[in-house]
């Protein structure tokens, strides 16, 4: 797992250096015909699955490291909900946290509405990987949040309006 994690981190760091900001366009994928996927007003593809353990079909044609980040986002949704995103998606897509770059909403019945925004944005991916990695290293959500803010404040876009996690 550690070797795979290192490769993922290196790949995402390289990708994020190339991505100065998220694209609002990009290739659009059509709904799967089952009515579970649709395009949001900003063009993001959103797809509902039964749970966070079931990844959306829009990931089928994505690279393995992108699918892995979505899997990790599903497992760490609570953490990402308290992390801001600095790609400008708060204004362009109405996101409230880094979680929304991957997951639009988690429903009371356990179903999840996934968002493909993260598939096209190196900043979104990098923040998620960094936050999850720091959690794995034993950092608290507040410590992680402070590090995310220190890393991206003033160097990227306007952050989402994300409340601080409790200490």
C-alpha positions in Angstrom: 0.0 0.0 0.0 2.8 2.4 0.8 4.4 2.0 -2.6 1.1 2.6 -4.3 0.5 5.6 -2.0 3.9 7.1 -2.9 3.3 6.7 -6.7 -0.2 8.3 -6.3 1.2 11.2 -4.4 4.0 11.8 -6.9 1.6 11.5 -9.9 -0.9 13.9 -8.3 1.8 16.4 -7.4 3.1 16.4 -11.0 -0.4 16.8 -12.3 -1.2 19.6 -9.9 1.9 21.5 -11.1 0.5 21.4 -14.6 -3.0 22.4 -13.5 -3.0 26.0 -12.5 -6.7 26.0 -12.0 -9.7 23.8 -12.6 -11.3 23.8 -16.0 -15.0 24.5 -16.1 -15.3 22.7 -19.4 -13.6 19.5 -20.3 -14.9 16.3 -21.8 -18.5 15.6 -20.8 -19.6 12.1 -20.3 -23.2 11.1 -20.9 -25.5 9.6 -18.3 -25.5 5.8 -18.2 -29.1 5.5 -19.3 -30.3 4.4 -15.9 -31.3 7.9 -14.8 -28.7 7.9 -12.0 -26.4 10.5 -13.6 -27.0 14.0 -14.8 -25.0 17.2 -15.5 -25.2 20.0 -12.9 -25.8 23.6 -14.0 -22.0 24.2 -14.1 -21.5 21.1 -16.4 -20.2 18.7 -13.7 -21.4 15.2 -14.1 -23.1 13.9 -11.0 -24.0 10.2 -10.4 -25.9 8.5 -7.6 -24.7 5.2 -6.2 -26.0 3.0 -3.4 -23.1 3.8 -1.0 -19.7 5.3 -0.8 -18.3 1.8 -1.4 -19.8 1.8 -4.9 -17.9 4.1 -7.2 -19.7 6.0 -10.0 -19.5 4.7 -13.6 -18.0 8.0 -14.8 -14.7 6.7 -13.2 -14.6 3.7 -15.5 -12.5 5.4 -18.1 -10.3 7.3 -15.7 -6.8 6.5 -14.6 -6.3 4.2 -11.7 -4.9 7.0 -9.4 -8.0 9.1 -10.0 -10.3 6.1 -9.1 -8.1 5.5 -6.0 -8.5 9.1 -4.8 -12.3 8.9 -5.3 -12.3 5.6 -3.3 -10.3 7.4 -0.5 -12.6 10.4 -0.7 -15.6 8.1 -0.1 -13.9 6.6 2.9 -12.7 9.9 4.3 -15.7 12.1 3.4 -16.0 13.5 7.0 -12.4 14.7 6.9 -12.7 16.3 3.4 -15.9 18.0 4.5 -13.8 20.2 6.9 -11.1 20.9 4.3 -11.4 23.9 1.9 -10.7 23.6 -1.7 -8.6 26.4 -3.3 -9.4 25.9 -7.0 -12.2 28.4 -7.1 -15.0 25.8 -7.1 -16.8 27.6 -4.3 -17.7 30.3 -6.8 -17.9 28.3 -10.0 -19.7 25.2 -8.7 -21.1 26.2 -5.3 -18.9 23.8 -3.4 -18.6 24.2 0.3 -15.5 22.0 0.9 -13.0 19.7 -0.8 -15.5 16.9 -0.2 -17.8 18.4 -2.8 -15.2 18.1 -5.5 -15.8 14.3 -5.3 -19.1 13.9 -3.4 -22.0 16.3 -3.9 -24.0 14.8 -1.1 -24.3 11.9 1.2 -27.9 10.9 1.8 -29.6 9.6 4.9 -30.2 6.2 3.2 -26.5 5.8 2.7 -26.6 6.6 -1.0 -24.0 9.0 -2.4 -24.2 11.6 -5.2 -20.7 11.7 -6.7 -19.3 14.7 -8.7 -16.8 14.4 -11.5 -15.3 17.8 -10.7 -12.2 16.2 -9.1 -11.4 14.2 -12.2 -10.4 17.4 -14.0 -8.6 19.4 -11.2 -5.2 18.8 -9.9 -5.7 21.2 -7.0 -8.8 19.2 -5.8 -6.9 15.9 -6.0 -3.8 17.2 -4.3 -5.7 18.7 -1.4 -7.6 15.4 -0.8 -4.5 13.3 -1.0 -2.6 15.6 1.3 -5.4 15.7 3.9 -5.8 11.9 3.9 -2.1 11.4 4.1 -1.8 13.7 7.1 -4.7 11.9 8.7 -2.8 8.6 8.2 0.2 10.2 9.8 -1.9 10.8 13.0 -2.7 14.5 12.5 -6.0 15.9 13.9 -8.5 17.4 11.5 -7.6 20.9 12.9 -3.9 20.4 12.3 -4.6 19.1 8.8 -6.8 22.1 8.1 -4.1 24.5 9.3 -1.5 22.9 7.0 -3.9 22.9 4.0 -4.6 26.6 4.6 -0.9 27.4 5.0 0.0 25.5 1.8 -2.6 27.0 -0.5 -3.6 30.5 0.9 -2.4 33.1 -1.5 -1.0 30.6 -4.0 -4.2 29.3 -5.6 -7.8 30.4 -6.1 -10.3 31.6 -3.6 -11.0 29.0 -1.0 -14.4 27.5 -0.4 -16.3 28.8 2.7 -15.6 25.8 4.9 -16.0 25.9 8.6 -13.0 24.9 10.8 -13.2 21.4 12.2 -13.5 21.1 16.0 -10.3 20.7 17.9 
